[in-house]
Amino acid sequence: MREKNIKKNRSQRRVPEPFRMPLFKSLDLYEITVEEVQRYMASGRISSLDYVTYCLERIRLVNPYLEAVIETNPDALAIAKSLDDERHAGGVRSPLHGIPVLVKDNIATHDKMQTTAGSWALLGSKVPKDAHIISRLRDAGAVVIGHTNMSEWAAVRSSDYSPGYSPRGGQCRNAFDLSKSPCMPVSLCEKGAWLTSAIPSWVKFWLGRSSFRKYRQPQVPISIGTETDTSIIGPADVNGVVGIKPTVGLTSRAGVIPISRNMDSVGVFGRTVADAVHALEIIAGKDEEDPMTPDRVNGVTAYSESLVSRSALKGARFGLPWSRCWDSVAPQRKDVALRIFRAIENAGAEIIGTDFPCAEDRIAGDGNWDWKRGEPHESEFMVVKTDAYSDINAYLSQLSESPVRLVEDVIAFNIRNGGTEGAQPGDVPAFHSGQDDLHEVVKSRGAEDQTYLKALHYTRHKCRVEGIDAALKFNDSSAGTVEVDALLLCDRKGAGQQLAAQAGYPIITIPIGLDTNGFPVSLSFHQRAWQEGKLIKWASAVEDLVHEVQGWRPTPEYRNFHSKNVPVVSLP
């Protein structure tokens, strides 16, 4: 039944003529899934070389408008051809064999492409080797065809900036309306480490949809992103694609330009839960260079076995966090979610109210994301800026052919090149506050003092024990102990993502429709650490249900496609 539902309503009917892709060898490859591509390749109807060529052409067509891809791999076609030769000889390495993948520009690739975090300061620098997850992708037969644009330095440089903008890549845009932000409302993106980066590009292309979840239009079926706080789930939400942000440590961060060793996670974007899961299975696993990847990960990554249909919903119980979460959702998004909630209940599941006991302490009264909330010893940003100083410096020290060795060098480069890098407030429209947060990073000196340690303990305890754990299992005066299978959030404002970030817990988000303003609405699933299998089960079940009741995910319409405004406008 899942396959039948996946084939519904995937047309380019609402796509403007300049963005439409023609049939390829009589096949409609728009919004095609990984499994469908593999069937076509296995039957000989198309080759990896064919499909990579198709995706590169899509990028060529759309990127001048969306500015989602910083660079494409000049060896992509040769790599695809060699993988076709392997297939013809009887060898298929994995479900990603011959599949094109885009990766965020903070993930090191030891090839002819640059890895710069969107900054001119790192142009020409040489990475010592592929990031660990890139090695795993290549070993699995994936074709890394390019780097995606991102908020420069993963949004840790400025407190007030235009989301999705980097001096090297330009302004990434929302594929549903190119005048708008490719991630959460601009005011919320003032710091979402590793924010709005990978998504913008790949999303726009592979999905034909969004990026980080904010762009859109099918191009590549899989994109790899990073998240410190809201950088995968946020863009996926706004752009109408599936996003998986794993438990911190499930995927290695080695070779990734970091922000916080305590919060950074490498995850996946895809058109469907199954597509994203195929990639997650490849990149998850132990890495000796990342001590946060535990031995327990080995043998626990067969996540495709957790994929189910909507029939699995019978008897399930979900929790809907209320205070400063559901009660802060805008009416036009609530209406979309309520339709799906009714369908979930009609499928035999139960949705009950719950709360995060820490909500008043950790979430702003209006439900908006704020990583500087609280006194220094209670602040997420205290942890982030301290980690960032040590972790970024450690990454920079490994580069060759680069004069940039410290965060201070980045600041100095930006001052010397203020006309492009926006060192001072007002230098460029994209960085209204200049590089104020980079200055905060330097002031921390990476000192893991008592204030830092208290902040790390406080945020973890509040968001784990008094947050997600408590919302998943709680005492009810009439029903006694109540435990739910997962938490459901309609989390455009990012409050739930922020709790999961500080806790180090996983999230999966799926698109469920469009609001009255024509922007995607998504539903996110939350659980404790290492419970990706449970999240995949429930996300795939609800996705199947959504496909049945209203069809395929929303695809971009490219409204205002001539827009080149900077900064971009917040979503309504």
C-alpha positions as CSV (number, residue, x, y, z in Angstrom):
1,M,0.0,0.0,0.0
2,R,2.9,2.3,0.7
3,E,4.1,2.1,-2.9
4,K,0.7,2.8,-4.2
5,N,0.3,5.9,-2.1
6,I,3.7,7.2,-2.9
7,K,2.8,7.5,-6.6
8,K,-0.1,9.8,-6.0
9,N,-0.1,13.5,-7.1
10,R,3.5,14.0,-8.2
11,S,3.2,16.3,-11.1
12,Q,4.8,19.6,-12.2
13,R,1.4,21.2,-12.8
14,R,2.0,24.1,-10.4
15,V,5.7,24.6,-11.3
16,P,6.4,27.7,-13.5
17,E,7.7,26.9,-17.0
18,P,11.3,28.1,-16.3
19,F,11.7,25.4,-13.6
20,R,10.1,22.4,-15.3
21,M,12.1,19.4,-16.2
22,P,11.3,17.4,-19.3
23,L,10.8,13.7,-19.4
24,F,14.1,11.8,-19.5
25,K,14.1,8.8,-21.8
26,S,10.3,8.9,-21.6
27,L,10.5,8.7,-17.8
28,D,9.2,11.3,-15.4
29,L,12.0,11.6,-12.9
30,Y,10.4,14.5,-11.0
31,E,10.0,13.6,-7.3
32,I,11.4,10.1,-7.9
33,T,12.3,8.1,-4.8
34,V,15.6,6.2,-4.2
35,E,13.9,2.9,-4.5
36,E,12.3,3.8,-7.9
37,V,15.7,5.0,-9.2
38,Q,17.3,1.7,-8.2
39,R,14.5,-0.2,-10.0
40,Y,15.1,1.8,-13.1
41,M,18.9,1.2,-12.9
42,A,18.5,-2.5,-12.2
43,S,16.2,-2.9,-15.3
44,G,18.6,-0.9,-17.5
45,R,16.2,1.9,-18.3
46,I,18.5,4.5,-16.9
47,S,22.1,4.5,-15.6
48,S,23.7,6.3,-12.7
49,L,25.4,8.5,-15.4
50,D,22.0,9.3,-16.8
51,Y,20.5,10.3,-13.4
52,V,23.5,12.3,-12.2
53,T,23.4,14.1,-15.6
54,Y,19.7,14.8,-15.0
55,C,20.3,16.2,-11.5
56,L,23.2,18.4,-12.6
57,E,21.0,19.8,-15.3
58,R,18.4,20.5,-12.7
59,I,20.9,22.4,-10.6
60,R,22.1,24.4,-13.6
61,L,18.5,25.4,-14.3
62,V,17.3,26.3,-10.8
63,N,20.4,27.4,-8.9
64,P,20.7,30.9,-10.4
65,Y,17.3,31.6,-8.8
66,L,17.7,29.7,-5.5
67,E,21.4,29.9,-4.9
68,A,21.2,26.6,-3.0
69,V,24.3,24.9,-4.3
70,I,27.7,26.5,-3.8
71,E,29.7,24.1,-6.0
72,T,29.3,20.9,-8.0
73,N,31.7,18.1,-8.2
74,P,33.7,18.1,-11.5
75,D,34.3,14.4,-11.2
76,A,30.6,13.5,-10.6
77,L,30.0,12.1,-14.1
78,A,33.2,10.0,-14.1
79,I,32.3,8.6,-10.6
80,A,28.8,7.7,-11.8
81,K,30.2,5.9,-14.9
82,S,32.5,3.8,-12.8
83,L,29.6,2.8,-10.5
84,D,27.6,1.8,-13.6
85,D,30.5,-0.4,-14.6
86,E,30.4,-2.0,-11.2
87,R,26.7,-2.6,-11.5
88,H,27.1,-4.2,-15.0
89,A,29.8,-6.5,-13.5
90,G,27.2,-7.7,-10.9
91,G,28.1,-5.5,-8.0
92,V,25.7,-3.2,-6.1
93,R,27.1,-1.8,-2.9
94,S,24.0,-0.5,-1.2
95,P,20.6,1.1,-1.8
96,L,22.6,4.3,-2.5
97,H,24.7,2.8,-5.3
98,G,24.9,5.4,-8.1
99,I,22.6,7.8,-6.2
100,P,23.5,11.5,-6.3
101,V,23.9,13.2,-2.9
102,L,24.5,16.8,-1.9
103,V,26.3,17.7,1.3
104,K,26.5,20.8,3.3
105,D,29.5,23.1,2.8
106,N,30.8,22.4,6.3
107,I,31.3,18.7,5.6
108,A,34.9,18.0,4.3
109,T,35.3,16.4,1.0
110,H,38.9,15.5,0.0
111,D,38.4,16.0,-3.7
112,K,38.3,18.9,-6.2
113,M,35.6,20.8,-4.3
114,Q,36.1,23.3,-1.5
115,T,34.8,23.0,2.0
116,T,34.4,26.6,3.4
117,A,31.2,26.9,5.6
118,G,30.2,29.6,3.1
119,S,33.2,31.8,4.0
120,W,35.8,33.2,1.6
121,A,38.3,32.9,4.5
122,L,38.6,29.1,3.8
123,L,38.7,29.3,0.0
124,G,41.8,27.3,-1.2
125,S,42.3,25.5,2.1
126,K,43.0,21.8,1.9
127,V,41.2,19.3,4.2
128,P,43.4,16.3,5.3
129,K,40.8,13.7,4.2
130,D,37.1,13.1,3.7
131,A,34.8,13.6,6.7
132,H,34.0,10.2,8.1
133,I,30.4,10.2,6.9
134,I,31.7,11.1,3.4
135,S,33.9,8.1,3.4
136,R,30.9,5.9,4.4
137,L,28.8,7.4,1.6
138,R,31.5,6.8,-1.0
139,D,32.0,3.3,0.2
140,A,28.3,2.7,-0.2
141,G,28.4,3.9,-3.8
142,A,26.8,7.2,-3.4
143,V,27.8,10.0,-5.8
144,V,28.7,13.2,-3.9
145,I,27.7,15.7,-6.6
146,G,28.1,19.0,-4.8
147,H,28.2,21.2,-1.7
148,T,25.1,23.1,-0.6
149,N,24.9,26.7,0.5
150,M,24.4,27.5,4.1
151,S,24.3,30.4,6.6
152,E,27.9,31.3,6.9
153,W,29.7,29.5,9.8
154,A,26.5,27.7,10.5
155,A,24.9,30.9,11.9
156,V,27.4,31.2,14.8
157,R,28.9,34.5,13.4
158,S,26.0,37.0,13.8
159,S,23.0,37.4,16.1
160,D,21.0,39.3,13.4
161,Y,21.5,38.0,9.9
162,S,19.7,36.9,6.8
163,P,19.1,33.1,7.1
164,G,20.7,31.0,4.3
165,Y,23.1,33.7,3.3
166,S,26.9,33.2,2.8
167,P,29.3,35.5,1.1
168,R,30.6,32.6,-1.0
169,G,27.2,31.1,-2.0
170,G,24.9,34.1,-1.9
171,Q,21.3,34.2,-0.6
172,C,19.6,30.8,-0.5
173,R,15.8,31.2,-1.0
174,N,12.6,29.4,-0.2
175,A,11.4,27.6,-3.3
176,F,7.7,28.2,-2.4
177,D,8.3,32.0,-2.5
178,L,11.8,33.2,-3.4
179,S,11.4,36.4,-1.4
180,K,11.1,34.5,1.8
181,S,13.4,32.8,4.2
182,P,14.5,29.2,3.6
183,C,14.3,28.4,7.3
184,M,12.3,29.3,10.3
185,P,11.2,32.9,10.9
186,V,14.2,35.2,10.6
187,S,13.9,36.3,14.2
188,L,14.2,32.6,15.3
189,C,17.2,32.0,13.1
190,E,19.4,34.4,15.0
191,K,21.4,31.5,16.1
192,G,20.7,28.1,15.3
193,A,24.2,26.8,15.0
194,W,24.6,24.7,11.9
195,L,21.4,26.4,10.8
196,T,20.0,26.8,7.3
197,S,22.7,25.3,5.5
198,A,22.6,22.0,3.9
199,I,19.0,22.1,3.4
200,P,18.8,25.0,1.3
201,S,20.6,23.6,-1.5
202,W,19.8,20.1,-1.7
203,V,16.3,20.6,-0.7
204,K,15.7,22.9,-3.4
205,F,17.0,20.5,-5.9
206,W,16.3,17.1,-4.9
207,L,13.0,17.7,-3.6
208,G,11.9,20.4,-5.7
209,R,10.9,21.7,-2.4
210,S,12.8,23.7,0.2
211,S,16.0,23.4,2.2
212,F,17.1,22.7,5.5
213,R,14.0,22.5,4.3
214,K,13.3,25.6,2.6
215,Y,13.7,25.5,-1.0
216,R,12.2,23.1,-3.3
217,Q,12.2,21.3,-6.5
218,P,13.4,17.9,-7.2
219,Q,16.9,17.4,-8.1
220,V,18.7,15.1,-5.8
221,P,16.9,12.5,-3.7
222,I,19.2,12.8,-0.7
223,S,21.1,15.6,1.1
224,I,23.3,15.5,4.1
225,G,23.0,18.3,6.7
226,T,24.2,19.2,10.1
227,E,22.4,20.5,13.2
228,T,23.4,22.1,16.4
229,D,19.9,23.5,17.1
230,T,17.2,23.6,14.4
231,S,19.4,23.4,11.3
232,I,18.0,20.1,9.9
233,I,14.4,20.0,11.3
234,G,13.8,23.7,10.8
235,P,14.6,23.8,7.1
236,A,12.9,20.5,6.5
237,D,9.8,21.8,8.1
238,V,9.6,25.0,6.2
239,N,10.5,23.4,2.9
240,G,8.2,20.4,3.0
241,V,10.7,17.6,3.1
242,V,11.6,14.8,5.5
243,G,14.4,15.6,7.9
244,I,16.2,13.3,10.4
245,K,18.3,14.8,13.1
246,P,19.9,11.8,14.9
247,T,20.9,11.4,18.6
248,V,24.2,13.2,19.2
249,G,26.8,10.5,18.6
250,L,24.8,8.3,16.2
251,T,26.7,9.8,13.3
252,S,30.3,10.9,13.4
253,R,31.2,14.6,13.3
254,A,34.8,14.0,12.4
255,G,35.8,16.2,9.4
256,V,32.8,18.5,9.9
257,I,33.4,22.2,10.6
258,P,32.0,22.2,14.2
259,I,30.0,24.4,16.5
260,S,29.5,22.3,19.7
261,R,30.7,18.8,20.4
262,N,27.9,18.5,22.9
263,M,25.1,19.3,20.4
264,D,26.3,18.9,16.8
265,S,24.7,16.1,14.8
266,V,24.9,15.0,11.2
267,G,21.6,14.1,9.6
268,V,19.6,13.6,6.4
269,F,17.0,15.2,4.2
270,G,14.9,13.1,1.8
271,R,11.6,13.2,-0.1
272,T,10.3,10.3,1.9
273,V,11.1,8.7,5.3
274,A,12.4,5.6,3.4
275,D,14.8,7.7,1.3
276,A,16.2,9.4,4.4
277,V,16.5,6.1,6.3
278,H,18.5,4.5,3.5
279,A,21.1,7.3,3.9
280,L,20.9,7.3,7.7
281,E,21.8,3.6,7.7
282,I,24.9,4.4,5.7
283,I,26.3,7.3,7.8
284,A,25.4,5.9,11.3
285,G,28.1,4.0,13.2
286,K,31.2,4.0,15.3
287,D,34.1,6.3,14.5
288,E,37.3,6.2,16.6
289,E,37.9,9.9,15.8
290,D,34.6,10.9,17.4
291,P,34.4,9.7,21.0
292,M,30.7,10.6,21.1
293,T,30.0,7.7,18.8
294,P,29.4,4.8,21.2
295,D,30.0,1.1,20.6
296,R,26.3,0.5,21.1
297,V,25.7,2.0,17.6
298,N,27.2,-1.1,16.0
299,G,24.5,-3.5,15.0
300,V,21.7,-1.0,15.8
301,T,21.5,0.7,12.4
302,A,19.2,-1.6,10.4
303,Y,16.6,1.2,10.4
304,S,14.9,0.2,7.2
305,E,13.4,-2.7,9.2
306,S,11.4,-0.1,11.2
307,L,9.6,1.2,8.1
308,V,5.9,0.4,8.4
309,S,2.5,1.3,6.8
310,R,-0.4,3.2,8.4
311,S,-1.9,-0.1,9.8
312,A,0.8,0.0,12.5
313,L,-1.0,3.1,14.0
314,K,-3.7,0.9,15.6
315,G,-3.2,1.0,19.3
316,A,-0.4,3.6,19.3
317,R,-0.5,6.5,21.8
318,F,1.1,9.9,21.0
319,G,1.6,12.9,23.3
320,L,0.9,16.4,22.2
321,P,3.0,18.9,24.3
322,W,0.7,21.8,25.1
323,S,2.1,24.7,27.1
324,R,4.3,27.0,24.9
325,C,4.1,24.4,22.1
326,W,0.7,23.5,20.7
327,D,-0.9,26.5,22.3
328,S,1.6,28.7,20.3
329,V,1.0,27.2,16.9
330,A,-0.6,29.6,14.4
331,P,-4.3,28.9,13.5
332,Q,-3.5,28.3,9.8
333,R,-1.0,25.6,10.8
334,K,-3.2,24.1,13.5
335,D,-6.0,23.5,11.0
336,V,-3.6,21.5,8.8
337,A,-2.3,19.5,11.8
338,L,-5.8,18.8,13.2
339,R,-6.9,17.2,9.9
340,I,-4.0,14.8,10.2
341,F,-4.7,14.2,13.9
342,R,-8.2,13.2,13.1
343,A,-6.9,10.7,10.5
344,I,-4.4,9.3,13.0
345,E,-7.2,8.8,15.5
346,N,-9.4,7.2,12.8
347,A,-6.6,4.8,12.1
348,G,-6.8,3.5,15.7
349,A,-4.2,5.7,17.5
350,E,-4.7,7.9,20.5
351,I,-3.4,11.5,20.9
352,I,-3.3,12.8,24.4
353,G,-2.2,16.1,26.0
354,T,1.1,16.3,27.8
355,D,3.6,19.0,28.8
356,F,7.3,19.7,29.2
357,P,7.7,20.5,33.0
358,C,10.6,22.7,32.0
359,A,8.6,24.7,29.5
360,E,8.3,27.9,31.6
361,D,12.0,27.9,32.2
362,R,13.4,26.8,28.8
363,I,10.8,28.1,26.3
364,A,9.9,31.7,25.7
365,G,6.3,32.8,26.6
366,D,5.4,33.1,22.9
367,G,6.9,29.7,22.0
368,N,9.8,31.2,20.0
369,W,13.2,29.7,19.8
370,D,15.9,31.5,21.8
371,W,19.2,30.0,22.6
372,K,20.4,32.9,24.7
373,R,17.5,32.5,27.2
374,G,18.5,32.5,30.9
375,E,21.4,33.6,33.0
376,P,24.9,32.5,31.8
377,H,24.9,29.4,34.0
378,E,21.5,28.4,32.5
379,S,22.2,29.4,28.9
380,E,22.5,27.1,25.8
381,F,24.6,29.8,24.1
382,M,27.1,29.7,27.0
383,V,27.7,26.1,26.0
384,V,27.7,26.7,22.3
385,K,30.1,29.7,22.3
386,T,32.6,27.9,24.6
387,D,32.5,24.7,22.6
388,A,32.7,26.7,19.3
389,Y,36.0,28.4,20.2
390,S,37.8,25.2,21.0
391,D,36.2,23.0,18.4
392,I,36.5,25.4,15.4
393,N,40.1,26.1,16.3
394,A,40.8,22.3,16.4
395,Y,39.3,21.9,12.9
396,L,41.2,24.8,11.5
397,S,44.5,23.5,12.8
398,Q,44.2,20.4,10.6
399,L,43.9,22.4,7.3
400,S,46.8,22.9,5.0
401,E,47.4,25.8,2.6
402,S,45.4,28.1,4.8
403,P,46.4,31.2,6.8
404,V,43.3,30.8,9.0
405,R,44.2,28.9,12.2
406,L,42.0,30.5,14.8
407,V,38.6,32.1,15.2
408,E,40.5,35.3,15.6
409,D,41.9,34.9,12.1
410,V,38.4,34.6,10.7
411,I,37.4,37.8,12.5
412,A,40.5,39.6,11.1
413,F,39.8,38.3,7.6
414,N,36.3,39.6,7.8
415,I,37.5,43.0,8.8
416,R,40.0,43.2,5.9
417,N,37.2,42.1,3.6
418,G,34.2,43.9,5.1
419,G,32.6,44.7,1.8
420,T,31.9,41.0,1.2
421,E,32.2,39.4,4.7
422,G,30.3,42.1,6.6
423,A,32.5,42.5,9.7
424,Q,30.8,45.6,11.0
425,P,27.1,46.4,11.4
426,G,25.9,47.9,8.1
427,D,28.7,46.6,6.0
428,V,26.4,44.3,4.1
429,P,22.6,43.9,4.3
430,A,22.8,40.2,5.2
431,F,24.7,40.8,8.5
432,H,22.9,43.5,10.3
433,S,24.8,42.9,13.5
434,G,28.2,42.3,11.8
435,Q,30.1,39.4,13.4
436,D,29.1,40.0,17.0
437,D,28.6,36.4,17.9
438,L,32.1,35.5,16.6
439,H,33.4,38.1,19.1
440,E,31.4,36.3,21.8
441,V,33.0,33.0,20.8
442,V,36.5,34.5,21.1
443,K,35.7,36.1,24.5
444,S,34.8,32.7,25.9
445,R,38.4,31.5,25.2
446,G,36.9,28.0,25.3
447,A,37.1,28.1,29.1
448,E,35.2,25.1,30.6
449,D,34.8,26.9,33.9
450,Q,32.1,26.5,36.5
451,T,29.7,28.7,34.6
452,Y,30.1,26.6,31.5
453,L,29.8,23.3,33.4
454,K,26.7,24.5,35.3
455,A,25.1,25.6,32.0
456,L,25.9,22.3,30.4
457,H,24.4,20.3,33.3
458,Y,21.5,22.6,33.7
459,T,20.3,22.6,30.1
460,R,20.8,18.8,29.8
461,H,18.9,18.0,33.0
462,K,16.1,20.5,32.2
463,C,15.6,19.3,28.6
464,R,16.0,15.6,29.4
465,V,14.6,14.7,32.8
466,E,12.3,17.7,33.2
467,G,11.6,18.0,29.5
468,I,11.3,15.2,26.8
469,D,11.6,12.3,29.3
470,A,8.9,13.7,31.5
471,A,6.5,14.4,28.6
472,L,6.9,10.9,27.3
473,K,6.1,9.3,30.7
474,F,4.1,11.1,33.4
475,N,1.6,10.6,36.2
476,D,-2.0,11.5,35.6
477,S,-4.4,12.0,38.6
478,S,-7.0,9.8,37.1
479,A,-5.1,7.4,34.8
480,G,-2.0,6.9,36.9
481,T,1.3,6.4,35.0
482,V,0.9,7.3,31.4
483,E,3.6,6.5,28.7
484,V,3.3,7.5,25.1
485,D,5.1,6.1,22.0
486,A,6.3,9.5,20.8
487,L,5.7,13.2,21.1
488,L,4.1,15.1,18.2
489,L,4.9,18.8,17.6
490,C,3.9,21.3,14.9
491,D,7.1,23.1,15.6
492,R,7.6,26.0,13.1
493,K,8.8,28.2,16.0
494,G,11.5,25.8,17.1
495,A,10.8,25.3,20.8
496,G,10.7,21.5,20.6
497,Q,13.8,21.4,18.4
498,Q,15.6,23.5,21.0
499,L,14.8,21.1,23.8
500,A,16.0,18.2,21.7
501,A,19.2,20.1,20.8
502,Q,20.1,20.7,24.4
503,A,19.1,17.2,25.4
504,G,21.0,15.6,22.5
505,Y,17.9,13.7,21.5
506,P,16.6,12.7,18.0
507,I,13.8,14.2,15.9
508,I,12.2,13.2,12.6
509,T,9.9,15.6,10.7
510,I,7.6,14.9,7.8
511,P,5.5,17.3,5.6
512,I,1.7,17.1,6.1
513,G,0.3,19.8,3.9
514,L,0.2,23.6,3.1
515,D,-1.1,26.4,5.2
516,T,-3.4,29.1,3.9
517,N,-0.3,31.2,2.9
518,G,1.0,28.4,0.7
519,F,3.9,27.3,2.9
520,P,4.5,23.7,4.1
521,V,3.3,22.5,7.5
522,S,5.2,19.6,9.1
523,L,4.8,17.3,12.0
524,S,7.8,16.3,14.1
525,F,8.3,13.1,16.2
526,H,10.4,13.2,19.4
527,Q,11.8,10.5,21.6
528,R,14.7,9.8,24.0
529,A,18.3,9.2,22.9
530,W,19.0,6.2,20.6
531,Q,15.3,5.7,19.8
532,E,15.6,6.4,16.1
533,G,13.9,3.0,15.3
534,K,10.8,4.1,17.1
535,L,10.7,7.5,15.5
536,I,11.1,5.9,12.0
537,K,8.3,3.5,12.7
538,W,5.8,6.2,13.7
539,A,7.0,8.8,11.1
540,S,6.7,6.2,8.3
541,A,3.2,5.1,9.5
542,V,1.9,8.6,9.6
543,E,3.6,9.5,6.3
544,D,1.8,6.6,4.7
545,L,-1.5,7.8,6.2
546,V,-0.9,11.4,4.9
547,H,-0.2,10.0,1.4
548,E,-3.5,8.1,1.6
549,V,-5.7,10.9,2.8
550,Q,-4.2,13.9,0.8
551,G,-1.5,12.6,-1.5
552,W,2.2,13.4,-2.0
553,R,4.1,16.1,-0.1
554,P,3.6,19.7,-1.2
555,T,6.0,20.7,-3.9
556,P,7.3,24.2,-4.6
557,E,5.6,26.8,-6.7
558,Y,8.4,29.3,-7.1
559,R,6.3,32.3,-6.4
560,N,8.2,35.6,-6.9
561,F,11.0,33.8,-8.6
562,H,12.7,37.0,-9.8
563,S,13.2,38.1,-6.1
564,K,16.8,38.9,-5.1
565,N,16.1,40.7,-1.9
566,V,18.6,40.6,1.0
567,P,17.8,40.1,3.8
568,V,15.0,37.6,3.0
569,V,11.6,38.1,4.5
570,S,10.4,36.0,7.5
571,L,7.7,33.4,6.8
572,P,4.2,34.4,8.1
